[in-house]
Amino acid sequence: MKAFEIKNDIYWVGGIDWTLRDFHGYLTQRGSTYNAYLIVDEKIVLVDTVKHYLCEEMLDRIGSVTDPSKIDYIVSNHVEMDHSGSLPRLMEICRNATVIASPNGEIGLKKHFTADWNFKVVKTGDSINIGKRNLNFVLTQMVHWPDSMVTYIPEDKLLLSNDSFGQHIASPERFDDELGWENIRDEAAKYYANIVLPYGMQVGKALNAVSGLEIDMIAPSHGLIWRKNINNICELYKKWSGNVTEDKAIIVYDAMWGSTETIARIIYEVFEEKGIKAYLFDLKKNHSSDIMTHILTAKYICVGSPTLNNGMLPSVSAFLTYLKGLAPKNRIALAFGSYGWGGQSISQINDILAGCSFDMLEFIKAQYIPDIIEIKELTRRILGGIV
Ligand code: FEO
């Protein structure tokens, strides 16, 4: 395994997780990478590590440049184990290395690993000289954990951004222009929608904090390194962090005997009549993490379930739990569904969507088999008020 030089004396030494398909509930159809970076200067620095089971791959790549025992500093931009999982093994090899982390990073690492390591705690504005270069640190709390920070090297105009700007893609390519913007953009959106979305305010602050920096390369800790599409991805991050939406409707449902699906298709048809792009997602056929990519920029969110045992279908309940946790903002929502008696699922969905602070439309329900003309008229009246 070889290191890959991304700038003069700065190497990608990460691990490629080709078979990863589940990242705590996020469907990662294309695998992922855990990007670690080796900087060879008067001091030898490793920025982040990899998941524990790819440690040997990382050590191999480091070994193609230098003896891993010579590492002086290990910058831990983020405690989560996809980036710190190989720290214990590495610290056995370079016992005298100093771990550089944010204040919460030190606390988090000590909670995860009981080893007695040398720590240097840094805050925004702190800098460490390593020879020809300086490592500047900016804390980016909650992007993605309270400990998160980024490392900036002004001499190389390089931002090592950790989770920010990442994408779950396993590939032999290392740079965005090698795989192509269209190919990466959707995975960057999926990553944002499923990992970063709850922290829009903090992303906005982080973008401000780095906005004055001269950057010609952003090297995240997952996926491809940005060197061609830096402006494009920064513009998208501004849009996503501001919950800027488009005139499009996402209709998510599950059904038992087809009646809730019939209502879903009527809602779809009426949005189409109104000139609004609409997307139908049957939860039996679509993964919640893929649906979230579409919700990221959708103004309208419609969720439907029939009533089963006085409640909604478990698939819809799971989707709503996921949606609520990711907390998109500035949305308009609508609950719908069919029922035989009871009909509790519709009001339950309505309450959960209202609990997400969405602006709620009147809900749509139909007993047994929907009367298509009646439901279409009702939907036209409801959507007519807003579209
Ligand atoms: Fe890639 Fe929050 O870890």
Residues whose N, C-alpha, C, O or C-beta is under 5 A from the ligand:
A	BS01	FEO	E80 D82 H144 D163
